[in-house]
Amino acid sequence: MDSIFLDANVLFSAAYRSDAGLRKLWRLPGVRKITSAYALEEARRNLSNVWQRRELDELLRSVEIVPTAAPTDHPLFSSVVELPDKDRPVLLAASGVGTTHLLTGDFRPFGPLYGESIEGVLILAPRKHLSLRPS
């Protein structure tokens, strides 16, 4: 079974518009959806109105929320030095709970890592993940 870790921008984008294509992630059969308290707080902080926050709460009903990860000086980062400190807790949480995929649209920090597997977690843009799944 695939387990996908949803970064803050994925949560934000899915809640921002009810017709967001990213909502397809919520309809994937047999996929465990996970995020962290850290990513969730970032998404919630950036949503501007009550309706969007309600949408986020509704989407979260099928998402497992894990605690924010350990310190960002974790040995994992000796090989991923280009990842900014603010993005390290996301990768740590994804690897710490054993997800198979980290889905993020945050291209600046994670783009160079797209298609890479770090600690068993394949980092992908959400659209790429959806394109790899059978229809």
N, C-alpha and C positions, 0 to 999 in steps of 0.2 A: 504494500500500500504506500502510495506517495504521501508525503507530508510536506506541506508548503508553509514556509515562514513568510508572512506578509509584512513588508516594511511599511513605515508610516505613510509614504506617498501613495502606496497601493490602497491602504485604508481610506486616506483622504479622498483620492480620486473616485473610489467606488461610492463614497457617501456624498460627494459633492453634487453629482447628478444622478437622478434615478435611471437614466438611460445609458450610463457609463458602460462601455464594453467590458471593463474589468469585472463587472458583476458576473460574468460568465464563470469566473473562478469559484464563485459560491455555488454554482450548479454542477460542478464536476463531481461525478460519482466516485465514491471510494477514496476521497482525498481528505486527509486530516489538515485542517487549517489552523495555524498557530501564529500568534504575535506576542510581543512582550509588552509589559506595562510601559516601558520606555517608548517604544514605537507608538503605542496607543495614545500616550499623553501628547506626543508631538502631533499626531493627526488631529486629535481633539482640539488642541490649542490653535491650530490653523484653520479650522472650520468656522466660518463667519456667522452662521445663523442657526437658530434653534432647530429648524427643519433638518438641516444637514447633520446636526448632532444626533437628532432622533434616528435618522437614517443609519448613522454609524452604530448607534446602540442596537438597532434591529439587525444589522449585518453581523455584529459581534455575538449574537445569540448562537451562531454556529462556529465560532472561533475560540480556540483555547488560548487563554492569556496566561503567559508564564512570567515569573518575576524577572526584573531587570538583571542582566548578566553581571558577572564578576568584574574586577578591575580591568582597565584597558591596557595594563602592562603584562597581560597574559602572554605566555610563550608563543602562542599562535601568531602573534603580531611581529615576531622577528622575521617572518617570511612575507608579511603583508604590510610592509612599512609605509606604503603610500596611502593607506587608508586613514583618513582624519580621525582624531580622537572621538568626535561626536558620532561617528558611524561605526566605531568598533563594538559598542554594546549590541548592535543589531547582529553583526556576524557572530559574536560570542553567544548570544541567545540562541541563534539558529543552530549553531554547532552543538551547544550545550544540551539541547533537548533532542538532538538526533534527527532533525528534519532532513529530508532528501534534497530540498530546493529552498533557496532564498530568492524570493521574487521582489525586485526593486526596480523602480523607474528612475532612481536617483543616479543618473548617468555619470555625473562628474566624479564622484568617488568610486562607484561600483562598475562603471562602464569598462574600464580596463580589465576587470575581473570577470566580465560576462563570459560564460562558457567554461570557466575554471571551476574545479572542484577543490574546495578547501575544507579539510577535516571532514570529508565525506558529504559536504553540502555544495550542490551545484548552483552557481549564481547565474540568474537569468533575468532578463526583462520579462514582465508579465505576458506581454504579447507573444514573445518567443515561446514561453512555456505553453501557452494556449495553442500555438501553431504546431507543437510537437504532439499534442494529445489527439487521439482519434476523435472524429466528430460524432 
